[in-house]
């Protein structure tokens, strides 16, 4: 499968490397590839410059949002939530149409200081905004409730834990569940919450996730729904 | 210990019965005890009238919010979130001052239809509103992230699962943790998230809780934080 991963941050890199390791073809999309490759400083989170990462992942290419989206059979959104709709506009509705878009982003709003709040929230979500803006895209919200290392290596966290999926297209959710299983998730760990409207409820896990990160002092934790029957 | 439980719904009844079974003295507070006792129809959730419940729990008394709060050494808020501040105003700041107030309520807003949204949310919480309105009260937010049967009988859900506490007063949180242990919670299941500001993050679990209730078809589930060390 050809995957376009939108976003050059640590989530995009982690997903891209995992997809490539599973034998998929991967192109990462960004606004301005030349500018991204020209950076020599760590990013705002202390991650090494993208060019360093790319040198160690030669099977992955970097292209514009539009070229990546046009080429990919499926698309993964790992851009910062605040910039997601702009990035998808740059990718282009025609290049995205009828494809599965796996949305991992969270609409964290740092404009009011720390801890970040969510915008939108409560009566709307980023997942729903994407689905409304690109009605022909099959948006599946998933993996947005955990650290990216756990997304691609769930065994980092001992015991049972959960990954949620939300989306309007049942076949798209099935396909994404298959991808999650290939990442190492037991199928019984996947809880299908329903339509894309339920993305509200998973995005609203971010405040307690951020709080737990601080309280526990590490990010190797995940939500588990105790009492959910296997395969719910 | 003398506990004033504010609210006559199923959460209040369940907490009151548990406290009484543990040998505590319990008074339930309500706006208008005569009106509450006069009702002969099930409430909006299909629960039997309060008078029926009280007939089977003769060690519990029903009084006004103010009389209950004045009498109690600690107070438990189980009123509907939308009416909590009004109920606490009726209880009276002087009757609440310097007491521990265990806040189990969630600010569910049904005014926009189903599913309910939260008001306040994101940059504020009911727990914080209570603490600001009653600065001398020691507000501890806890137990608001699960069905009330599980609050008082955590073993209903198999395996490990979590109860969060939020509050500004460390000693009050210790006392409430002791109460949770007496309810059957292992001390290692209690995660202290920090100040009352962190009540935002637990109240924001309600949307996914409500969604899971629908998806799973039962309420005997709870959040567990996999990867959190015991006693975090």
Interface residues (C-beta under 8 A of the other chain):
Chain A: X112 X117 X118 X121 X122 X123 X156 X157 X158 X159 X160 X161 X164 X191 X192 X193 X194 X198 X200 X201 X202 X204 X205 X207 X208 X210 X211 X212 X214 X215 X216 X218 X220 X221 X222 X223 X224 X225 X226 X227 X228 X229 X232
Chain B: X112 X117 X118 X121 X122 X123 X156 X157 X158 X159 X160 X161 X164 X191 X192 X193 X194 X198 X200 X201 X202 X204 X205 X207 X208 X210 X211 X212 X214 X215 X216 X218 X220 X221 X222 X223 X224 X225 X226 X227 X228 X229 X232
